Amino acid sequence: MARIAVTGGSGKAGRAVVRDLLEHGHQVLNVDRVPSAESSTADSPAPFLPADLTDFGQTLEALSGAEVLPGIQAVVHLAAIPSPVHATPDTVFRANVTSTHTVFAAAARLGLERVVWASSETTLGLPFDRPPDYAPIDEQAELRPETSYALSKVLGEEMARQFSRWTGIPFLGLRFSNIMERDDYQRFPSFWDDPRLRKWNLWGYVDSSHVAQAVRCALEADVAGAEAFIIAAADTVMRRPSRDLMAEVFPGVPVKGDLAEHGTLLGIGKARHLLGYDPQFTWRSLF
């Protein structure tokens, strides 16, 4: 059992991560601007601590656990403006870069054992208005941020490398695909007639349960230094075979390796190998 702070624990990814960590016997502190429904009651198993994570003093106090859950050992940093469309580009960039720096700096000051944090698939070149060099795209691909949001995540990955170099703390960045909860899958049939509707992320998605599993694996895996991992479901959002999608929408882009019929075009091999990530759920079981 570990004591873990989850920043952004009231958000879409955060709620799933907090629930999963609690179910696996960890003690969890939700650090966010507002409580989630689960953490708003006095007897919640995951206490809530409000904090503005762009402020170093508040962040340092929050990650110490204060009087709520002292002895925090690791942090899962999910708090951020979640996409390029949620605010103006300067606001997105400033908030995300600043909060990531303060969390990393507080973790270093406190000597936490591990930092797991939310990077993004957008670092890979999303939206793919320019074709990828190959598919499934993986962590060897050149980073091509196309928005201030994506650029904030690329800079977060560089900060992770430097903080890990300074401190020896493992910093594991998870490049999450488009996060789905079970109510979101009813929209999937609207994608199927026109493959260009979802070409922007190579028809990828990740279930909230996959997010939670990836975080838990990253907290437990024997990985040192600073690493980044693509985290997606094992399949696409489409009924058509993945090679057919690539041939129609991205003709000439090489499709590498032994790809399953509906296999993800966001390569998750590194996460499988180093983290033990194994996304079993697929939306196909619901239709």
N, C-alpha and C positions, 0 to 999 in steps of 0.2 A: 504494500500500500504506500502511495506517495501523496504528498500535498502539492496540488497543482493549481496555479492561477490560470484562468482562461479569460483573456481580454476579448471583449465583444461576445461574451457568453450569452447575451440576450438576442443575438442575431440568428439568421437562418442556419449558418454552419455552427455557430456557437451553441445553440440549444441542443443540437444532435451530439456535439462533442461532450458537453457537460453531462447529458444523460448517459452516454456510453461510458465515460470515465467513472461515474458513480456506480453504474452496474458492474463494473470490473473492480470495485472495491477501493477506489481512490477517494481522497478527500479533495473537494474542488471548491475554489473561490471564483465566483463570477465577478469580473471587473468590467464595468460598462457605464455608460451615461445613465441608462434607465434599466430597471430590473425586467427580467422576463416574467411571464406568468408563473413559471415554476419557482422562481426565486423571490417572489414578492410576498410570500407568506412567512410568518415568524418561524415555523417549524420546517422550512425548506432544507433538504439535505445539502444544497449548495448555497451557502450564504452569499449575499450580494454586497459589493462595495462600490459605491459610485466614485468615478474619477474621470478627469479630463486628461487623457493620455498624451496630449500635446504639451502638458506641463510636467517637467522632470520631477519636481518635488512631489506632486500628487502620484505620479507613476512609481516613484521610489517607495513611497509609503504603501501604495496598493500592492506592489510585488513583495513587500516584506510581510504581507498578510495583516499588518497592523494588529489590532486586538481581535480581529474576526477569525483569522486562521493563520496564526504565526507559524514560522518555520517552512515557508514555501520552498519547494525544492526545484520546481521547473515551471516554465511559463509556456502557454500556448497562445500565441499572439494572432488573433483573428480580427481585432478591431481595425476598421478602416472605412473610408467611403467606398462602397462596394463595386462601383463601376464608373466608366467615364461619363455616364448620363445623369448621375445623381447630384452633380454640382458643376460649377464652372471649372474649366481646366486648371486654373491657378489654385482654386480652393481644394480640388481633389489632390493635386500634387503636394501642396503645402501641408495639408492635414495628414496625408499618408506617409510622406517622408519624415515629417516631424515626429509623429507618433511611433513610427518604427524605430527611429533613432532613440527616442526616450526609453522605449521598452528595452531595446538592446543594451543601452547604457545602464539602465537600472539593473538589468540581469547581471551585467558585468560587475557593477558596484557591489551587489549583494552576493556574488559568487554562486549563482544558481547552477545547478548541475546540467541543465539542458534548455535550449530554446527551440521550440517548434513554431513555425510561423507560416502565414498564408501568403505565398507568392501567387502567381496567376498564369494561366495558359496564354494570356495576352502578351506575355514577354516574347512569345514565339513568332509574332507577326500578325496577330489578329487585329482587325478582321482581314481575312486572307484575300484582299483585293488584288494583291500580288501573289502569285502561286507560291507555295512552299517549294523548297528545293527537292524534297522527297517526302514520301509517306510510307509507313507511319512516321510522323515527325517525332524526334526524341531530344534528349538533353544534349546531344552533340550538335544540334542545329545552332546557327548564329542567332543571337537574340536581336529582334527587330521591333522594338517598341514603336507603335504607331499612334499612341495617345499619351497624354500626360499621366493617365492612370497606369498604363503599361510601363512608362518610364519610371514612375515611382516604385514599381515592383522590381525593375532591373536595378535601380539604385539600392533598394533593400537587399538584394542578393549580394551586391558589392559590399554593403555595410556588414552583412553577415560574415563574409570572408574576412574582413579586417578585424571585426570584434572577436571572431574565433581565433585568429592569429595572435591577437593581443592577450587573450585570456585562456585559451585552450578549451573553452566551452564549446560543445557541439551546437551548431546552428543548422537546423534542417528546414529548408524552405519547401513547401508543398505547392506546386503549380496547379491549383484546382481548376478543373473545367467548370462549365456552367452547372451550378448546383440545382438539383431538383428534389422536391419533396413529393410524397405520393399523390397529392392533389394536382401536381403539375403534369402528370402523364396523360391526362385527358386531352391536352393540347397536341399531343404528338401526331395524331392523324392529319392535322392541318399542315404538317410539314411534308407529307409523303408525295404529293403530286408534283411539287416543284423543288428539285434538289438544290436550287440556288438559294432558297430561303435560309438554309442552315449551313451554307458553305463557309460562312465566316469563321467557324471554328472546326471545320472538317467534320461536321455532324456529330460533334462530341457532346457528352454530358457526364455528370457524376451524381450519383444518388447521395442524399445526406448521410445514409448509413455507410457508404464508402468513405465519405469525408471523415466520419468518426473513427472508422477502422484505421484509416491512414494515419491519423493523428496518434492514435494509441500505438500503432506499430512504430511510428517515428520516435515516440517517447521511450520505447523499449529496445529499439534496434541497436546493435553494436556498430555504430557509425561515428566516426570522429571527424573533426574539422567542420567545414561548411559545405553542405551538399544541397542540390535542388532536385526535386522529383516531380515529374508529371503525374497527376492523379486524376484519372478518368475511369469511367465504366469500361468494361471489357468489350462493349459493343457500341454501335452508333444509335442515333435516334431514328434511323431509316429502316424500312423493310427491304429496300434494294441492297444487293451485295455491295460491299465496300469498294471492290475493284471497279464495278460498273459505275459507281458514283464518281470515282476519280477519273475514269476514262471520259465521261461526259463533261464534267465541269472543269477538270484540270488535265486536259489531254497533254501528253508529253511529260508529265511529272512522273518519275519512276516510283513504282510501288515495290518496296523492298520486303524480302523475307517471306516467311510462311504465314500468310494472313488468313484468318478464319473468314468464313463467308460474310458475316456481319461484324468483323473484328474492328476494334477501335483504330482510328487513324491518328490518334494521339498516343504515342508509344508509352506503355507503362511497364516495359521490361525491367528498367532500372529499379523502380519501386517494388516490383515483384521480387527481384533478386536480393536487393540490399535491405529492404524493410520487411519482407514477408507479406506485402500487400496482396490481397486476393479477393477482388470484388466479385461476389457471386450473384448478387441481385441483378436482374435485368427487367426493364419495363415489359419485355415480351411475355413475362409470366402473368401480366395483368390483362392481356387481350386474348 
